[in-house]
Every structure is written in C-alpha cells, then in structure tokens.
Amino acid sequence: MSAALAGAPPPGVASPNTRIAFLLELARRLHQYGTSAPRLEMAIDLCAHRLGLQADVWSSPTAIIVSFADLAGGGEGVAQTTQVMRLAPGDVNLARLCEADAIADRVIAGELDLRQGWRLLRALGAPEPRKAMLNTVASYGLSAAGIAALFLHSSWADLVVAAVIGMLIGVFTLLSANRPRLAVASDAISAVVATAVAILVSAFVVPLAIKSVVLAALIILVPGMSLTTAVREVASGHLVSGMARMGGAMATLLKLVFGTVAATEVCAAFGIHARDFALPPLPAWTDWPALLVAAVAFAMLFRAARSDWPAVIVAVIVGYLATRWGGEFSGRLPGAPFGVFVGGLLVSALSNLYARQWGRPGAVIREPGILLLVPGSVGFRSVSFLLERDTTLGMDTALLLVTLLVSLVAGLLFGDLLVSPRRSL
C-alpha cells in the first residue's frame, strides 16, 4: 500500500464489521502470497488507519492476530474486537500479491466499495489454472538446470539429469499440496527421490557428480529465502516471527539432508554405487545463457504476471552481476560476503525505485532479485557435513552461512536507507 494515499479521502462510511472483514481478508491474502511479518503489519496498519480503525497486528509464519478499535467510536483506542487467524506458511505469488495491493489501493482511494473489494480479495483465493501448475513444474526443472550450470559448473549430463529430477520434484510438490499428511514429509521424500534417481543414473547410465546434481535438483526446496527472511525479521525486531521462521527453515534442511542420507544408505545396501568420476565441466560461456534461464525460471516460480517478467529478469541478472562484481572487487570468490552485501544493497534500492516509479509492490524486484544471493545451498552443505560427522568442515560452513546471511540482510537494510521505500510491500 502506498504512503502517497495517506492524504486521500476515506472511502464511504461502512459498518465496523465490514471494514474489519475487508482488513482480515487483505491480511490473509498478503500472508498467503509470501509477505514478511514487518511489511504485512505495516500494510494492515496503514490501511486500517485510512478506514477509520486502529489495528494492532501480530504476524507469524502460521498465524495472524489483529485487535481492532474504531477511531470514531470514542473508545480511546481500546481494542473492541480481536481476531485470530490460523494460517499455513505463505508462498510467494507476485501476480496475486500485486492484485491484492491494487485492490487495497482502490478501496482506500474510494474507487471501490468495501464489499466489492472484499469479494475481489476472496476471488484471489481461487485454485490456479492448470497452465500455472505446468509453469511451476517447468520452473523447478529450469531452476535446477540454471543452478547446475551457473554455480556448480557441472557437465551436460549433470545439467540434464538435474533438470529432469527437478521437474519430478515439482510434480510431487504439486501433488502433495492438497494432502496435508504427505505435505509434511514431502521435503524428505523429494530428497530421497532426487538422490536415488541420481545414483541409479550414475551407476547404470552415465557418471554424474552426485552431490552437485542432488543439490541443483533440490535447490527450490532448500530454504534459503526463509532463512534470509527470518534474519530480516529478527533484525527488524519481529523476534517471534523471525525465530519461528528460522526454526521451520532448519527443520526443512534436516528433512532434506535426512532424505539424501537415507537414499544413499538404501542404495548402498542393495550394492548400487555411483561411479566416482565426472565428465568435463561446461564451458565458461554457458554462464550467460544459464543466468537467463534461471531468471526466466524464477519469474515462473514466483508466478509473476507476464507484464512483470522483464522487471524480474533484469532484477535477477543485476543481483547476480552485482554480487559477482563485489566478490571480485574484494579479491575473493563471487559468493563472498562483500559481494552478497553489494548485491542485496543494489536489489533493495532498485526495488524501492521500482515501487516509487510504477506504483507496484517492490517485492516484484526484491524477492526474485535476491534468490541467487541467498545462501540456502551453504546451509544444506553445513548440515550434510555435520551428519557425516565432519564437524570441523560443518562448523566452518555454518559460520560461512551466518556471515552470508548477515551480509545479505545488511545489504537489504542499507538499500532501504539509500532509497527510502514509499510502499509497505
């Protein structure tokens, strides 16, 4: 929601229940579409004020609590009603996030009746069409291929196998979405499938770099974004939400690593062992098409509207190049902390400029722009080393994870200072 609307006339007079119903539905949609706790609370507080209400919002990854008071009711700001919503953790959906934001702006500006706005928000909860599901499956495969080429410098065989496994995981993820019991174990099962397929292909078809293939195939499930959001929330004072999100991310990492270890042990028990030599890596020029493929995959993964695809692709490319330049400038690897800081700083500033210029949520730039910067793979490797009882290497990698997280979050915070955000999302 835009701060520029602070001076707009309030919408037509409506009953407190109607205003509260609209705000609750708005909060539900923002949470469902991946909005972090600080931004959600800010958006609902601003919108409530324009509707003549005082809202005290408490947001966490699995629940929202809102206390409302009618500013015109003479209650001295004392809460008159409190609503509790139990919600599943949200997932980034940029197209629907932009639609929810636009609906709220139109209601605040008086262009939409509150009941019409509520109905439009409810309509956003309709199931996605089959084409969107196919795009999601394709995005898993393209992301796996892009990461395999861009960061892991795998061979052509590794790239193809990682893409195929990624699409299999995408299909399984969609199938488990409406099956709560299966969804709880979906991360571990996906890791089992990815590792088992990679070992079987390496043993009987073509040799592979097993760890690289498995990591590339699972990259979408590795909770790098969740870890980054958790640190951002803790840094902004939202301790409960941040620590809860961090706990969920660590649980996901443990399930993924357990699945890979379990599949490896089962294959070994049947005498199936991957061949331990790798094919020649991809040539250096493949980095550029791989970067473009990854950018398109992220636009599909985050369900961005087609009109926003150019912005998403530019954000991903700029974030990666800024990180690479920053790492080279500091004389270290492209993933060095200083490079990640520079990438986060630039993406954050650009997202605020985009929001101010085009009047749309900065998340369109910010979320996909930092996806190549988040250190999810480092966290996966750290837990893997610890479970393999390589404590020294595991702790060293964990320290690198913390350093990268701090660097990225610092870059995002400094980016907000460099270009002040004019919108809450």
C-alpha positions in Angstrom: 0.0 0.0 0.0 1.2 3.4 -0.9 2.1 6.1 1.6 1.0 8.6 -1.0 -2.6 7.6 -0.2 -2.3 8.9 3.3 -3.9 12.2 2.2 -6.7 10.6 0.1 -10.3 10.9 1.3 -11.6 7.9 3.2 -13.9 5.5 1.4 -17.7 5.7 2.0 -18.9 5.1 5.5 -19.3 1.4 6.3 -20.0 -0.6 9.4 -17.1 -1.6 11.6 -17.7 -5.3 10.8 -17.5 -4.6 7.0 -14.2 -2.7 7.4 -12.8 -5.4 9.7 -13.8 -8.2 7.3 -12.0 -6.4 4.5 -8.8 -5.9 6.5 -8.8 -9.5 7.7 -9.2 -10.8 4.1 -6.4 -8.5 3.0 -4.1 -9.7 5.8 -4.9 -13.3 4.8 -4.0 -12.7 1.2 -0.8 -10.8 1.9 0.3 -13.7 4.2 -0.7 -16.3 1.7 1.4 -14.6 -1.0 4.6 -14.5 1.0 4.6 -11.1 2.7 7.0 -10.9 5.6 5.8 -10.0 9.1 7.1 -6.4 9.2 5.7 -5.5 5.8 2.3 -7.2 6.4 1.9 -5.4 9.8 2.8 -2.1 8.2 0.4 -2.6 5.3 -2.6 -3.5 7.5 -1.9 -0.7 10.0 -1.8 1.9 7.2 -4.9 0.5 5.5 -6.8 0.3 8.8 -6.0 3.9 9.6 -7.5 5.1 6.3 -10.6 3.1 7.1 -11.0 4.8 10.4 -9.8 1.9 12.5 -6.8 1.3 14.8 -5.3 -2.1 14.2 -2.7 -3.8 16.4 -1.3 -6.6 14.2 0.8 -9.5 15.3 2.0 -11.7 12.4 3.9 -15.0 12.4 4.5 -17.7 9.8 1.5 -19.7 10.9 -0.9 -17.2 12.4 -2.1 -13.6 12.5 -3.7 -11.8 15.5 -5.4 -8.4 14.9 -7.0 -6.2 17.6 -9.3 -3.5 16.2 -10.6 -0.3 17.7 -13.0 2.2 15.9 -11.3 5.6 16.0 -14.6 7.3 15.7 -16.2 5.3 18.4 -14.8 7.2 21.4 -13.2 4.2 22.8 -9.8 5.9 23.4 -8.1 3.4 21.2 -9.1 0.4 23.4 -9.5 -2.7 21.4 -13.1 -3.6 20.7 -12.6 -6.9 19.0 -9.7 -9.3 18.4 -9.5 -11.8 15.5 -7.2 -14.8 15.4 -6.4 -16.5 12.0 -4.6 -19.8 11.9 -2.8 -20.0 8.5 -0.4 -22.2 6.7 3.0 -20.7 5.8 2.7 -18.5 2.7 4.4 -18.9 -0.6 5.5 -16.0 -2.9 2.9 -15.3 -5.7 3.9 -12.0 -7.2 0.9 -11.7 -9.6 -1.7 -12.2 -6.9 0.3 -10.0 -4.4 0.2 -7.2 -6.9 -3.6 -7.7 -7.4 -4.2 -7.6 -3.7 -2.2 -4.5 -3.4 -4.1 -2.8 -6.2 -7.4 -3.7 -4.7 -6.4 -2.2 -1.4 -5.2 1.0 -3.1 -8.5 1.3 -5.0 -10.6 0.8 -1.8 -8.5 3.4 0.1 -8.9 5.8 -2.8 -12.6 5.4 -2.8 -12.7 3.8 -6.3 -14.1 0.5 -4.9 -16.8 -0.2 -2.3 -15.5 -2.2 0.7 -17.8 -5.1 -0.1 -16.6 -5.1 -3.7 -13.0 -5.1 -2.5 -13.7 -7.9 -0.1 -15.3 -10.0 -2.9 -12.3 -9.3 -5.2 -9.9 -10.4 -2.5 -11.9 -13.6 -1.9 -11.8 -14.3 -5.6 -7.9 -14.3 -5.4 -8.1 -17.5 -3.4 -9.5 -19.5 -6.4 -7.4 -22.5 -7.4 -4.7 -21.8 -10.0 -5.4 -22.9 -13.6 -3.6 -26.0 -15.0 -1.3 -23.8 -17.1 0.1 -22.2 -13.9 0.7 -25.7 -12.5 2.6 -26.7 -15.6 4.7 -23.5 -15.4 5.5 -24.3 -11.8 6.8 -27.8 -12.8 8.8 -26.3 -15.6 10.3 -23.7 -13.3 11.6 -26.5 -11.0 13.4 -28.1 -13.9 14.8 -24.8 -15.4 15.9 -23.6 -12.0 17.8 -26.9 -11.4 19.5 -26.7 -14.8 20.4 -23.0 -14.3 21.9 -23.5 -10.9 23.8 -26.6 -12.1 25.4 -24.6 -14.9 25.8 -21.3 -13.1 27.2 -22.2 -9.7 28.1 -25.9 -9.8 29.8 -25.8 -13.2 28.5 -29.3 -13.9 28.7 -31.3 -17.1 26.0 -31.5 -19.7 24.9 -34.9 -18.3 24.6 -33.4 -14.8 22.6 -30.5 -16.1 20.1 -32.7 -18.0 19.6 -35.1 -15.1 19.2 -32.3 -12.6 16.5 -30.7 -14.8 14.6 -33.9 -15.1 14.8 -34.6 -11.4 13.7 -31.0 -10.7 10.6 -31.5 -12.8 9.8 -34.8 -10.9 10.1 -32.9 -7.6 7.8 -30.2 -9.0 5.2 -32.7 -9.9 5.4 -34.3 -6.4 5.2 -30.9 -4.7 2.0 -30.1 -6.5 0.5 -33.5 -5.8 1.3 -33.1 -2.1 -0.1 -29.6 -1.8 -3.7 -30.8 -1.1 -2.6 -33.8 1.0 -1.6 -32.5 4.5 -0.1 -35.7 5.7 2.0 -36.2 2.6 3.0 -32.5 2.6 4.6 -32.8 6.0 7.1 -35.4 4.6 7.3 -34.1 1.1 10.7 -32.5 1.6 12.3 -35.7 2.9 10.6 -37.8 0.1 11.8 -35.4 -2.6 15.3 -35.7 -1.3 15.0 -39.5 -1.3 13.8 -39.4 -4.9 16.4 -37.0 -6.1 19.3 -38.9 -4.5 18.1 -42.3 -5.6 17.5 -41.3 -9.2 20.9 -39.6 -9.4 22.7 -42.6 -8.0 20.8 -45.0 -10.3 21.6 -42.9 -13.4 25.2 -42.6 -12.4 25.5 -46.3 -11.7 23.8 -47.6 -14.9 23.7 -44.8 -17.5 26.3 -42.1 -17.3 28.6 -40.9 -14.5 27.5 -37.9 -12.5 28.7 -35.5 -9.9 26.1 -36.8 -7.4 26.3 -34.0 -4.8 26.0 -31.3 -7.4 23.1 -33.0 -9.2 21.2 -33.6 -6.0 21.8 -30.0 -4.7 20.7 -28.5 -8.0 17.6 -30.6 -8.2 16.6 -29.7 -4.6 17.6 -26.0 -4.8 14.0 -24.8 -4.9 13.2 -26.7 -1.7 16.3 -25.5 0.2 15.0 -22.8 2.5 17.5 -20.0 1.6 14.7 -17.4 1.3 13.2 -18.5 4.6 16.5 -18.1 6.4 17.0 -14.7 4.9 13.5 -13.5 5.8 14.0 -14.9 9.3 17.1 -12.9 9.8 15.5 -9.8 8.4 12.5 -10.2 10.8 14.8 -10.6 13.8 16.9 -7.6 12.7 13.7 -5.5 12.5 12.6 -6.5 16.0 10.0 -9.1 15.0 11.6 -11.8 17.2 8.8 -14.3 17.5 8.1 -14.4 13.7 11.8 -14.5 12.9 12.7 -17.3 15.3 9.7 -19.3 14.2 10.6 -19.0 10.6 14.2 -19.9 11.3 13.0 -23.0 13.2 10.9 -24.0 10.2 13.8 -23.5 7.8 16.1 -25.6 9.9 13.5 -28.4 10.1 13.3 -28.3 6.3 17.1 -28.5 6.0 17.2 -31.5 8.3 14.5 -33.3 6.3 16.3 -32.7 3.1 19.6 -33.9 4.4 18.0 -36.9 6.1 16.4 -37.9 2.7 19.7 -37.7 0.9 21.5 -39.8 3.5 18.7 -42.3 3.7 18.6 -42.8 -0.1 22.4 -43.2 -0.2 22.3 -45.9 2.5 19.5 -47.8 0.9 21.2 -47.8 -2.5 24.5 -49.0 -0.8 22.6 -51.8 1.0 21.5 -53.1 -2.4 25.0 -52.8 -3.8 24.3 -49.8 -6.0 27.1 -47.3 -6.0 27.5 -44.2 -8.2 30.6 -44.1 -10.4 33.0 -41.7 -8.8 34.4 -39.9 -11.9 32.9 -36.9 -13.5 32.6 -35.7 -17.1 34.2 -32.5 -18.3 32.5 -29.4 -17.0 30.5 -26.9 -19.1 32.5 -24.2 -20.9 32.6 -20.8 -19.3 30.3 -19.2 -21.9 27.4 -21.2 -20.7 27.2 -19.0 -17.6 25.3 -16.3 -19.6 22.5 -18.5 -21.1 22.3 -20.3 -17.7 21.7 -16.9 -16.0 19.0 -16.0 -18.4 17.4 -19.5 -18.0 17.5 -19.1 -14.2 15.9 -15.6 -14.4 13.0 -16.9 -16.5 12.6 -19.8 -14.2 12.3 -17.5 -11.2 9.7 -15.4 -12.9 7.7 -18.6 -13.4 8.4 -19.9 -9.9 7.3 -16.7 -8.2 4.2 -16.6 -10.5 4.9 -13.1 -11.7 2.5 -11.6 -14.2 3.7 -11.7 -17.8 4.0 -7.9 -17.8 6.4 -8.1 -14.9 8.7 -10.7 -16.4 11.1 -8.1 -17.9 11.5 -6.5 -14.4 12.0 -9.9 -12.7 14.6 -11.0 -15.3 16.5 -7.7 -15.0 16.4 -7.9 -11.2 17.9 -11.4 -11.2 20.6 -10.5 -13.6 21.5 -7.3 -11.8 21.6 -9.0 -8.4 23.9 -11.8 -9.7 26.3 -9.5 -11.6 26.5 -7.1 -8.6 27.3 -10.0 -6.3 29.9 -11.3 -8.7 31.5 -7.8 -9.2 31.5 -7.2 -5.5 33.2 -10.6 -4.8 35.8 -9.9 -7.5 36.4 -6.4 -6.2 37.1 -7.8 -2.7 39.6 -10.3 -4.2 37.5 -13.3 -3.2 35.1 -15.7 -4.7 31.9 -14.4 -6.3 29.9 -15.6 -3.3 32.0 -13.7 -0.8 30.2 -11.8 1.9 31.1 -8.4 0.4 29.7 -9.4 -2.9 26.5 -10.6 -1.3 26.2 -7.3 0.6 26.6 -5.3 -2.7 24.0 -7.4 -4.4 21.5 -7.1 -1.6 22.1 -3.3 -1.4 21.5 -2.8 -5.1 18.5 -5.1 -5.4 16.8 -3.4 -2.3 17.4 0.1 -3.7 16.2 -0.9 -7.2 13.0 -2.5 -5.7 12.2 0.8 -3.9 12.8 2.8 -7.0 10.6 0.5 -8.9 7.8 0.8 -6.3 8.0 4.6 -6.3 8.1 4.9 -10.1 5.5 2.4 -11.1 3.3 2.3 -8.0 3.6 -1.5 -7.6 5.0 -3.7 -4.8 8.8 -3.6 -4.6 8.6 -7.4 -4.0 8.4 -7.8 -7.8 12.1 -6.8 -7.9 13.2 -7.7 -4.4 12.1 -11.4 -4.0 13.4 -12.8 -7.3 16.4 -10.4 -7.3 17.9 -11.9 -4.1 17.1 -15.6 -4.9 20.6 -16.2 -6.4 22.1 -14.5 -3.4 20.5 -16.4 -0.5 22.9 -19.0 1.0 20.5 -21.9 1.1 23.0 -24.3 -0.5 25.6 -23.4 2.1 23.1 -24.3 4.9 22.4 -27.6 3.1 26.1 -28.4 2.9 26.7 -27.5 6.5 24.0 -29.9 7.9 25.3 -32.6 5.5 28.8 -32.3 6.8 27.6 -32.4 10.4 25.5 -35.6 9.8 28.6 -37.1 8.1 30.5 -36.4 11.4 32.8 -34.0 9.7 32.4 -31.5 12.5 35.2 -29.1 11.5 34.0 -28.6 8.0 30.4 -28.5 9.1 31.1 -25.7 11.6 33.2 -23.8 9.1 30.4 -23.9 6.6 27.8 -22.9 9.2 29.9 -19.9 10.1 30.0 -19.0 6.4 26.2 -19.4 6.3 25.8 -16.9 9.2 28.3 -14.5 7.5 26.4 -14.6 4.2 23.0 -14.2 5.9 24.2 -11.1 7.9 25.8 -9.6 4.8 22.7 -10.1 2.7 20.3 -8.7 5.3 22.7 -5.8 5.9 22.6 -5.0 2.2 18.8 -5.1 2.1 18.6 -2.8 5.1 21.1 -0.3 3.8 19.3 -0.4 0.4 16.2 0.8 2.2 18.2 3.7 3.7 19.7 4.5 0.3 16.3 4.8 -1.4 13.5 5.1 1.2 10.6 2.8 0.4 7.3 4.6 -0.3 5.2 1.4 -0.2 4.8 -1.1 2.6 5.0 -4.2 0.3 
